[in-house]
Amino acid sequence: MKFGQQLRTSLIKDFHYYYISYDDLKSELKSRLHPHGTGSAPKTWTEEDEKAFVQVLEAELDKVFTFQKVKSGEIVRRIKVSQKDVEDVIKLLDSRRPGQEPPSEEDFEMLEEDLSDIIADVHDLAKFTQLNYTGFQKIIKKHDKQTGWTLRPVFSARLNAKPFFRHNYDGFIVKLSRLYDLVRTRGNPTQGDSSAGGSQQNFVRQTTKYWVHPDNITELKLIILKHLPVLVFNPNKEFEKEDSAISSIYYDNNDFDLYMGRLRKDEGAEAVRLRWYGGMENQQIFVERKTHREDWTGEKSVKARFALKEKNVNAFLKGEMTVEQVFEKMRKEGKKSVQEIDSLEQLAREVQYTVLTKRLQPVARSFYNRTAFQLPGDARVRISLDTELCMIREDNWDGKTRSGDNWRRTDIGIDFPFNQLPESDIVRFPYAILEVKLQTQAGQEPPEWVRELISSHLVEAVPKFSKFIHGCCTLYPNKIDLLPYWAPQMGIDIRKPITHRFGIERPNQSASVSTSDEPSDSDDDIEEISVHETERPPVPNSALPDPNQRLIEYPANGTTHPGGNGVMDEEERVSAEQQHEDYPLYDSEASDDEDEEHEHPRYPRRKSLKKTLQSIGQNALHYLSYLIPRPRSTQVEIPSLLSGTVYARKFKAPPGKRIFVPVRVEPKVYFAAERTFLSWFEFAIILSAVATTLLNFAGNTKGALLYASLGFTVTAVASLVYAAGLYLWRVRMMRTRRAVRYHEKYGPTILCLLLVVAVAVNYVGALKGEIQPGKHGKHGHS
């Protein structure tokens, strides 16, 4: 829908008079361009028109900015009042005198309603800010396009002077989370180690990753905090923005061996990174190693790490500092057990060996601000949301000195958005990354609210997304030709319509106040998008039966998921579509052009007749195909949520690039290929025995029996050659993890036809009397 309509349908009624008057600004622009009516030719835009329009625009900006500032101050005051009320109730609960009644359930319910109302106000203000900022961008773009005058850079400075859109709601969220957790647990919050990184060394979790559009970030945080508190490492310290900053330096060599291993999900593939929390002044650096393990090994992929002082990082990575020297102080202090220290030393020794032997160097830095939601000391459900994600180059390969001889570059810190860097050195990721990490027992389902969250319109599932892989493939386009499967989808808008009632609700209110709506797709309001990017709008994830699957398409030809749920994920879809070729991935070239027949005015009837005949022939072939016995896919009813138009999209890689689709290859797959080869081998042996027997019966005759024997012999040899060739090809494809179509439909058909011919010739020989029971040719005996 057009933005004006989206604004009218999405605005919050209580804030109605404080929104940007988008329609009035459009009318102002139109009336000055067409003073004599809409149908008249536009007049030249003068300086007087520009001043008048800017004056109206600034009045709107001042109105929005003032309201946002007043409303924000009101929320701050309400939080302070609620904080005092909560503290009074908790104090009464902890220090009541004998005989004094404790706070009632009604008191806690009233506090919870007040906090829920404040949470809804924060949500509404965030939506108000986002919608108004979009409105200003739209009207400025319309002005520049229609008048020929450039207002965007000038008005951007005025927007920066009244930055209503830059308000950080994280401070509100942290305070509301603590208060809501106190009220929700009735004054008994979960106690435990809030440190997510300091004391934990090994992490084994089931992790699923999602993309979140910036419009939905604040709403998502507010929804989660009602179920899980924000994880605060130091509750005695006032929250600051740098407390949520996380930076990592990823290492690789000039051949990108680690990148390729992680992309292909090779068994034992490693990723080495150095991470720190907060600003550049932090002296504790964590050296981390991620190791990928295949499921069939019975092991889980593990992230292990150890701490290192910043001053010792360069010496350790160059091999000038031994592992014993790193942990010498730790052994003397005795705060950890001998077994723990030995394990850390072994990890450090392996990391140092990998860095030196593979000649690893700093390649890319990832920076983001993380909001983690988790019960302290309870890691069964952990949700983290990474915002303002940036990937930055750290190498010196193109002649530019970035990190130099140091383990990281020092010309940047955590000053997002890093405007001092050239565009070639940085990639600003357009979405936030939501990670849902579960540690549930076998057969145990995740909490219901988590299932609703990951199936809502607020998130887009992207399984196996990796910051390291994405950073390398975007920062080094000239060095990397093999891309992850999500690369072609970066230009697709992931916003989706609301699928079910899910969002922030005020107390005693049945309808959700979520103002999420379909993204604007007006031709006047957005840039033109290529055809192949708009063939299919994003499909809601609520249709997914499994949160780890990402819905790609409902094939129009009835193809269904092998599991019978009608949905094929990315890997299965590509495997089903592609033929035998190297990395069947996605083609780099444009899609095949469809031959458009231009109707000649002199032959309309001939073309119509031709189309009719073609249609009749196609229908006849379609119905005759049902007479052929073959396995058919089960027809699965499309859920009512997706009923209607069926969309399909085929992503294209940039020219010269290939998209890698991960393929799982387990030992049983090799055994299956070997069993198939042995079955064909057995088939060939039986045919050769039949051919030998017929040849003995034929004797010296030259009739049909001899030709039947020859036919069975040819079929047996063809079976051997076909089975051996197919087995070798399949093994090679599995070793290289090619997502090819392993199903072979032509070979068995041809061999069966040869067998039918041989049997037919043998039958003809029997009819001619060349085969007589109880006799072996001329020398046979009864």
FISEKE-59601 format. One line per 10 residues: number of its first residue (from 1); their letters; for each residue x, y, z of C-alpha. Coordinates in steps of 0.02 Angstrom, whole numbers, plus 50000, padded with zeros to 5 digits. Each point is the difference from the previous one (the first is absolute). Layout:
<rs>
NUM	A	X/Y/Z; ...
</rs>
This chain:
<rs>
1	MKFGQQLRTS	50000/50000/50000; 50051/50182/49982; 50083/50080/50149; 49857/50122/50029; 49879/49856/50017; 50122/49902/50107; 50018/50151/50115; 49811/50019/50018; 49975/49816/50041; 50151/49980/50115
11	LIKDFHYYYI	49998/50158/50105; 49957/49991/50185; 49838/50092/50034; 50062/50080/50161; 50144/50077/49904; 49895/50045/49848; 50028/50189/50001; 50188/49987/50023; 50044/49899/49847; 50075/50079/49846
21	SYDDLKSELK	49861/50072/49891; 50056/49902/49850; 49844/50033/49896; 50008/50186/50035; 50182/50007/49948; 49957/49909/49839; 49858/50123/49969; 50117/50146/50033; 50124/49931/49876; 49867/49965/49870
31	SRLHPHGTGS	49912/50168/50018; 50161/50096/49972; 50052/49894/49852; 49827/50003/49920; 49918/50165/50053; 49871/49985/49860; 49946/49822/50039; 50068/49824/49997; 49984/49980/49813; 50098/50157/49960
41	APKTWTEEDE	50185/50004/49957; 50114/50021/50153; 50073/50172/50023; 50182/50036/50037; 50043/49978/50183; 50062/50165/50069; 50100/50048/50152; 49843/50072/50078; 49913/49831/49980; 50149/49914/50077
51	KAFVQVLEAE	50001/50114/50153; 49814/49978/50027; 50008/49812/49986; 50151/49987/50115; 49910/50109/50127; 49852/49880/50003; 50118/49851/50007; 50096/50072/50147; 49837/50033/50092; 49958/49816/49981
61	LDKVFTFQKV	50173/49949/50058; 49986/50112/50153; 49829/49925/50042; 50064/49822/49990; 50162/50036/50092; 49911/50092/50142; 49873/49862/50025; 50134/49865/50000; 50100/50096/50128; 49850/50031/50114
71	KSGEIVRRIK	49939/49821/49986; 50173/49932/50035; 50013/50107/50156; 49830/49940/50054; 50055/49818/49984; 50156/50037/50102; 49893/50073/50139; 49878/49855/49995; 50143/49875/50012; 50067/50092/50153
81	VSQKDVEDVI	49830/49996/50083; 49977/49815/49960; 50175/49963/50063; 49959/50082/50166; 49835/49905/50014; 50086/49834/49962; 50140/50034/50123; 49873/50045/50136; 49905/49838/49972; 50159/49896/49999
91	KLLDSRRPGQ	50062/50088/50156; 49836/49963/50086; 50015/49819/49944; 50178/49981/50067; 49990/50098/50163; 49822/49985/50063; 49974/49989/50186; 49919/49849/50085; 49813/50006/49975; 50011/50124/49857
101	EPPSEEDFEM	49914/49941/49841; 50113/49973/49848; 49962/50084/49833; 49848/49920/49922; 49988/49921/49828; 49893/50148/49948; 50144/50119/50040; 50116/49905/49884; 49867/49992/49865; 49977/50189/50006
111	LEEDLSDIIA	50188/50026/49987; 50007/49879/49853; 49860/50094/49912; 50090/50166/50025; 50162/49930/49930; 49909/49919/49854; 49922/50169/49961; 50172/50083/50003; 50069/49863/49887; 49857/50033/49879
121	DVHDLAKFTQ	50042/50187/50004; 50182/49965/49959; 49943/49889/49857; 49881/50134/49934; 50133/50135/50011; 50125/49893/49906; 49872/49967/49862; 49955/50185/49999; 50183/50046/49976; 50030/49873/49864
131	LNYTGFQKII	49844/50047/49901; 50034/50187/50007; 50181/49981/49949; 49944/49898/49850; 49872/50136/49959; 50132/50137/49997; 50112/49895/49889; 49856/49966/49880; 49943/50180/49983; 50178/50064/49976
141	KKHDKQTGWT	50028/49871/49864; 49837/50051/49917; 50050/50183/50009; 50171/49971/49921; 49924/49893/49862; 49859/50117/49952; 50079/50172/50023; 50178/49967/49941; 50066/50087/50156; 50111/49898/50119
151	LRPVFSARLN	49937/50013/50178; 50061/49835/50073; 50177/50050/50059; 49939/50167/50070; 49853/49926/50093; 50107/49856/50064; 50099/50127/50100; 49837/50066/50073; 49946/49824/50042; 50165/49974/50091
161	AKPFFRHNYD	49967/50159/50100; 49834/49927/50058; 50040/49813/50001; 49835/49932/50062; 50038/49839/49905; 50164/49964/50090; 49930/49973/50172; 50073/49842/50077; 49867/49898/50088; 50123/49876/50075
171	GFIVKLSRLY	50008/50097/50162; 49810/49987/50018; 50004/49816/49957; 50133/49957/50130; 49906/50091/50140; 49830/49931/49950; 50073/49826/49987; 50066/50004/50179; 49838/50069/50071; 49888/49883/49901
181	DLVRTRGNPT	50105/49850/50053; 49982/50050/50183; 49812/50016/49982; 49977/49845/49892; 50096/49892/50126; 49910/50084/50146; 50162/50066/50072; 50100/49839/49979; 50102/50020/49841; 50110/49858/49943
191	QGDSSAGGSQ	50173/50013/50075; 50159/49938/49920; 50155/50046/49901; 49953/50140/49881; 50167/49989/49911; 49970/49933/49827; 50181/49992/49956; 50120/50015/50144; 49980/49833/50085; 49933/49891/49861
201	QNFVRQTTKY	50126/49916/49889; 49905/49878/49889; 49832/50026/49919; 49890/49862/49930; 49829/50064/49949; 49867/49979/49869; 50006/50168/49912; 49883/50071/49869; 50029/50168/49918; 49878/50127/49931
211	WVHPDNITEL	50006/50169/49914; 49901/50142/50076; 49953/50157/49902; 50049/50163/50089; 49816/50049/50009; 49967/49850/50114; 50151/50006/50116; 49927/50099/50145; 49836/49906/49992; 50093/49835/50004
221	KLIILKHLPV	50102/50051/50152; 49845/50054/50094; 49913/49836/49963; 50147/49895/50060; 50028/50097/50162; 49825/49951/50057; 50060/49819/50003; 50189/50012/50030; 50097/50138/50088; 50139/50094/49915
231	LVFNPNKEFE	50164/49920/50052; 50101/50132/50091; 50179/49956/50043; 50020/50133/50134; 49831/50045/50079; 50083/50127/50115; 50058/50107/49854; 49889/50120/49902; 49972/49937/49825; 50106/50081/49865
241	KEDSAISSIY	49995/49969/49813; 50178/49932/49994; 49950/49863/50123; 49911/49910/49858; 50140/50019/49871; 50086/49841/49939; 50145/49998/49877; 50084/49849/49920; 50152/49983/49887; 49988/49850/49884
251	YDNNDFDLYM	50158/49919/49935; 50032/49913/49834; 50136/49985/49868; 50014/50070/49824; 49917/49844/49928; 49852/50013/50120; 50018/49820/50056; 49902/50028/50160; 49862/50090/49905; 49981/49857/49876
261	GRLRKDEGAE	49999/49870/50138; 49867/50089/50099; 49896/50034/49844; 50006/49818/49942; 49974/49939/50179; 50149/49882/49987; 50023/49881/50144; 50118/50086/50123; 49990/50170/49913; 50066/50135/50116
271	AVRLRWYGGM	49973/50185/50026; 50125/50099/50102; 49955/50170/50071; 50052/50120/50137; 49858/50084/50094; 49981/50136/50128; 49852/50083/50086; 49977/50187/50016; 50124/50133/49941; 50177/49990/49936
281	ENQQIFVERK	50068/50029/50174; 49945/49825/50054; 50157/49901/50038; 49920/49827/50006; 49996/49916/49829; 49918/49832/49972; 50083/49885/49873; 49862/49891/49930; 49993/49851/49885; 49843/49929/49922
291	THREDWTGEK	50008/49821/49938; 49866/49925/49889; 49952/49820/50031; 49885/49896/49892; 49849/49924/50087; 50049/49823/49954; 50160/50014/50102; 49895/50007/50159; 50087/50162/50049; 49932/50177/50004
301	SVKARFALKE	50077/50154/49924; 50090/50089/50141; 50062/50175/50034; 50148/49999/50120; 50101/50148/50060; 50127/50065/50123; 50043/50174/50063; 50158/50095/49953; 50067/50170/50048; 49998/50124/49857
311	KNVNAFLKGE	50185/50038/50021; 50042/49815/49972; 49892/49969/49845; 50131/50044/49868; 50136/49898/50083; 49886/49850/50021; 49940/50001/49819; 50179/50015/49935; 50060/49855/50107; 50115/50111/50103
321	MTVEQVFEKM	49902/49963/50158; 49977/49819/50051; 49839/49924/50065; 50083/49965/50168; 50039/50185/50020; 49819/50046/49962; 49930/49891/50140; 50144/50017/50123; 49909/50128/50106; 49839/49900/49996
331	RKEGKKSVQE	50090/49846/50068; 50078/50101/50141; 49833/50077/50052; 49916/49829/50007; 49826/50069/49967; 49968/49865/49870; 50026/49814/50014; 50149/49915/49920; 49886/49912/49876; 49924/50165/49943
341	IDSLEQLARE	50169/50080/49976; 50065/49850/49904; 49849/50009/49885; 50027/50185/49970; 50184/49973/49964; 49959/49866/49873; 49877/50117/49915; 50127/50142/49997; 50134/49885/49931; 49886/49943/49859
351	VQYTVLTKRL	49946/50178/49957; 50180/50061/49996; 50051/49854/49890; 49856/50035/49879; 50043/50186/49988; 50184/49966/49964; 49983/49851/49881; 49856/50073/49897; 50075/50175/50002; 49841/50078/50067
361	QPVARSFYNR	49982/50189/50000; 49865/50122/50056; 49871/50005/49860; 49836/50075/50060; 49929/50083/50154; 49820/49984/50053; 49923/50131/50114; 49825/50002/50073; 49902/50046/50154; 49924/49849/50085
371	TAFQLPGDAR	49847/49992/50109; 49995/49831/50086; 49846/49928/50085; 50028/49859/50124; 49961/49949/50176; 50162/50018/50101; 50081/49832/50023; 49872/49914/49890; 50054/49971/49819; 49852/49894/49945
381	VRISLDTELC	49930/50146/49901; 50115/50138/49944; 49951/50130/49871; 50119/50131/49933; 49966/50142/49879; 50148/50077/49910; 49969/50173/49926; 50107/50124/49901; 50101/49856/49929; 50151/50054/49898
391	MIREDNWDGK	50137/49900/49913; 50166/50091/49978; 50158/49954/49906; 50156/49966/50104; 50123/49937/49869; 50148/50083/49913; 49988/49902/49837; 49957/50141/49880; 50147/50109/50050; 49902/50100/50130
401	TRSGDNWRRT	50061/49988/50179; 49854/49961/50113; 50055/49888/50142; 50185/50003/49952; 50100/49885/50114; 49870/50014/50136; 49863/49870/50031; 49866/50132/49965; 49986/50172/49924; 50003/50143/50125
411	DIGIDFPFNQ	49924/50142/49898; 49822/49952/50049; 49915/49951/50160; 49815/49976/50033; 49944/50166/49924; 49860/49935/49889; 49965/50035/49856; 50188/50022/49968; 49980/50146/49880; 50189/50024/49995
421	LPESDIVRFP	50022/49838/49900; 49992/49992/49811; 49852/49904/49930; 50117/49865/49933; 50055/49957/50177; 49830/49977/50082; 49835/49912/49974; 49854/50056/50108; 49879/49856/50016; 49820/50058/49971
431	YAILEVKLQT	49917/49887/50129; 50017/49948/50180; 50047/49819/50040; 49891/49904/50121; 50074/49841/50073; 49889/49880/50095; 50106/49878/50100; 49913/49855/50084; 50065/49867/50118; 49849/49887/50013
441	QAGQEPPEWV	49997/49817/50048; 49963/49866/49872; 49819/50009/49945; 49968/50162/50095; 49915/50140/49903; 50059/50181/50012; 49886/50120/50094; 49840/50048/49910; 50044/50185/49994; 50165/49959/49914
451	RELISSHLVE	49908/49899/49869; 49879/50144/49970; 50143/50124/49989; 50099/49906/49869; 49845/49968/49896; 49943/50182/50004; 50015/50136/49868; 50139/50083/50100; 50140/49879/49949; 50067/49914/49845
461	AVPKFSKFIH	50087/49833/50027; 50175/49987/49924; 50073/49832/50057; 50188/49988/50020; 50028/50187/49972; 50179/50048/50042; 50071/50174/50028; 50173/49937/49952; 49940/49925/49835; 49895/50151/49955
471	GCCTLYPNKI	50139/50121/50043; 50129/49910/49893; 49889/49979/49847; 49945/50183/50002; 50167/50081/50044; 50103/49896/49876; 49894/49982/49843; 50154/49986/49889; 50075/49857/50100; 49847/49893/50039
481	DLLPYWAPQM	49893/49921/49865; 49899/49878/50107; 49862/50089/50097; 49880/49945/50138; 49821/49962/49953; 49931/50159/50080; 50108/50118/49895; 49873/50023/49857; 49863/50038/50125; 50080/50157/50072
491	GIDIRKPITH	49902/50112/49883; 49832/49925/50049; 49892/50092/50127; 49970/49878/50143; 49853/50092/50076; 49841/49899/49998; 49816/50031/50038; 49935/49954/50171; 49961/49813/50002; 49915/49984/50169
501	RFGIERPNQS	49963/50107/50151; 50171/50017/50075; 50078/50156/50072; 49995/50123/50144; 49831/50012/50084; 49937/50122/50129; 49916/49932/50155; 49817/49953/49973; 50019/50024/49814; 49962/49857/49882
511	ASVSTSDEPS	50071/50070/49840; 50186/50011/49969; 50070/50175/49988; 50136/49944/49882; 50007/50123/49856; 50100/49889/49885; 49929/50000/49827; 50044/49954/49825; 50148/50099/49934; 49963/50139/49880
521	DSDDDIEEIS	50021/49949/49821; 49932/50152/49910; 50080/50037/49833; 50011/50182/50053; 50079/49966/50167; 50134/49868/49974; 50140/49968/49880; 49969/49885/49854; 50044/49819/50039; 50052/49873/49871
531	VHETERPPVP	49868/49874/49948; 50085/49846/50072; 50003/50081/50172; 49813/50029/50006; 49933/49838/49935; 49950/49942/50172; 49970/50100/50159; 50069/49926/50159; 49891/49860/50070; 49957/50005/50185
541	NSALPDPNQR	50104/49885/50108; 49846/49952/50098; 49965/49871/49865; 50160/49909/50044; 49973/49837/50093; 50179/50006/50059; 50083/50162/50060; 50165/49940/49927; 49931/49994/49825; 49982/50151/49890
551	LIEYPANGTT	49852/50003/49883; 50056/50019/49822; 49851/49957/49893; 49843/49900/49975; 50036/49922/49831; 49857/50021/49879; 50028/49826/49927; 49955/49911/50161; 50178/49960/50054; 50003/49977/50187
561	HPGGNGVMDE	50122/49980/50139; 50052/49819/50026; 49930/50011/50174; 49828/50036/49931; 49978/50176/50067; 49998/50084/49831; 50151/50109/50036; 50174/49984/49929; 50144/50090/50081; 50140/50086/49905
571	EERVSAEQQH	50114/49850/49985; 49863/49880/49945; 49928/50123/49876; 50164/50028/49914; 50043/49815/49999; 49832/49960/49921; 50018/50133/49865; 50180/49978/49945; 50074/49876/49878; 50170/49914/50000
581	EDYPLYDSEA	50122/50144/49994; 50141/50070/50104; 49927/50085/50154; 49825/50006/49927; 49978/50150/50108; 49919/50143/49908; 50041/50058/49826; 50102/50157/49981; 49917/50044/49837; 49829/50077/49985
591	SDDEDEEHEH	49852/49884/49984; 49962/49929/49832; 49907/50126/49895; 49825/49952/49959; 49959/50012/49817; 49865/50128/49982; 49891/49976/49848; 49944/50166/49930; 49834/49978/49916; 50002/50057/49820
601	PRYPRRKSLK	49842/50098/49955; 49980/49904/49838; 49997/49826/50079; 49897/50009/50159; 49894/49848/49957; 50150/49892/49954; 50081/50037/50167; 49840/49966/50094; 49980/49832/49912; 50181/49957/50038
611	KTLQSIGQNA	49975/50040/50184; 49842/49896/50006; 50086/49849/49923; 50146/50018/50119; 49882/50009/50148; 49906/49844/49943; 50163/49905/49976; 50067/50051/50170; 49838/49951/50087; 49999/49831/49912
621	LHYLSYLIPR	50180/49965/50052; 49959/50056/50177; 49856/49878/50020; 50093/49858/49911; 50144/50021/50122; 49886/49937/50140; 49991/49832/49911; 50187/49974/50028; 50029/49908/50166; 50120/50102/50106
631	PRSTQVEIPS	50015/50067/50177; 49906/50162/50025; 50015/50133/50133; 49869/50014/50134; 49887/50150/49979; 50013/50108/50155; 49873/50135/50033; 50079/50172/50011; 49960/50081/50167; 49865/50131/49996
641	LLSGTVYARK	50129/50129/50049; 50086/49979/49833; 49850/49957/49893; 49985/50101/49842; 50143/50045/49887; 50146/49879/49998; 50169/50085/49978; 50168/49933/49953; 50170/50080/49991; 50165/49945/49928
651	FKAPPGKRIF	50144/50098/50069; 50143/50048/49886; 50182/50019/50048; 50100/50149/49937; 50098/49969/49838; 50150/49889/50032; 49938/49946/50172; 49924/49839/50063; 49884/49971/50147; 50049/49856/50111
661	VPVRVEPKVY	49857/49897/50071; 50053/49897/50152; 49981/49812/49975; 50003/49877/50144; 50099/49843/49959; 50000/49864/50133; 50086/49829/49995; 49834/49915/49965; 49990/50096/49836; 50161/49918/49941
671	FAAERTFLSW	49933/49831/50054; 49839/50032/49904; 50099/50039/49842; 50103/49843/50025; 49844/49893/50024; 49925/50071/49841; 50158/49956/49904; 49999/49821/50070; 49817/49980/49952; 50038/50048/49820
681	FEFAIILSAV	50152/49885/50004; 49888/49855/50056; 49878/50042/49862; 50141/49992/49871; 50061/49832/50066; 49825/49925/49985; 49983/50065/49821; 50171/49930/49953; 49948/49829/50071; 49842/50006/49895
691	ATTLLNFAGN	50101/50047/49846; 50121/49855/50028; 49858/49876/50021; 49915/50059/49840; 50165/49987/49907; 50017/49818/50055; 49824/49966/49938; 50034/50087/49835; 50149/49889/49958; 50060/50031/49821
701	TKGALLYASL	49834/50073/49941; 49989/50177/49939; 49816/50032/50037; 49908/50114/50120; 50070/49908/50150; 50176/50058/49962; 49940/50179/49983; 49906/49987/50165; 50160/49940/50084; 50093/50145/49921
711	GFTVTAVASL	49865/50121/50063; 50013/49939/50179; 50190/50011/49990; 49993/50181/49937; 49874/50045/50138; 50112/49921/50133; 50156/50094/49939; 49901/50163/49988; 49938/49974/50177; 50177/49977/50065
721	VYAAGLYLWR	50066/50154/49910; 49850/50105/50054; 50010/49944/50182; 50187/50030/50014; 49991/50170/49916; 49851/50057/50104; 50082/49940/50162; 50163/50093/49965; 49906/50158/49952; 49892/49996/50156
731	VRMMRTRRAV	50149/49972/50115; 50092/50146/49922; 49849/50114/50020; 49978/49948/50181; 50183/50029/50042; 49991/50175/49926; 49828/50031/50078; 49917/50049/49837; 49813/50032/50013; 49963/49900/49842
741	RYHEKYGPTI	49849/49895/49958; 50054/49826/50049; 49843/49919/49933; 50032/49915/49832; 49846/49975/49892; 50071/49964/49826; 50126/49859/50034; 49878/49873/50075; 49874/50037/49863; 50125/49964/49861
751	LCLLLVVAVA	50060/49840/50084; 49821/49940/50022; 49966/50033/49816; 50153/49897/49951; 49940/49861/50114; 49827/50004/49922; 50076/49987/49825; 50108/49851/50053; 49850/49912/50078; 49896/50034/49844
761	VNYVGALKGE	50134/49924/49888; 50011/49850/50116; 49810/49979/49990; 50007/50005/49810; 50130/49861/50004; 49886/49897/50111; 49856/50021/49879; 50110/49941/49854; 50043/49841/50094; 50183/50040/50026
771	IQPGKHGKHG	49980/49964/50185; 49939/49826/50041; 49975/49942/50179; 50124/49869/50055; 50123/50031/49856; 50161/50098/49990; 50017/50050/49817; 50055/49863/49881; 50097/49910/50135; 49862/50007/50130
781	HS	49929/49846/50084; 49835/49958/50083
</rs>
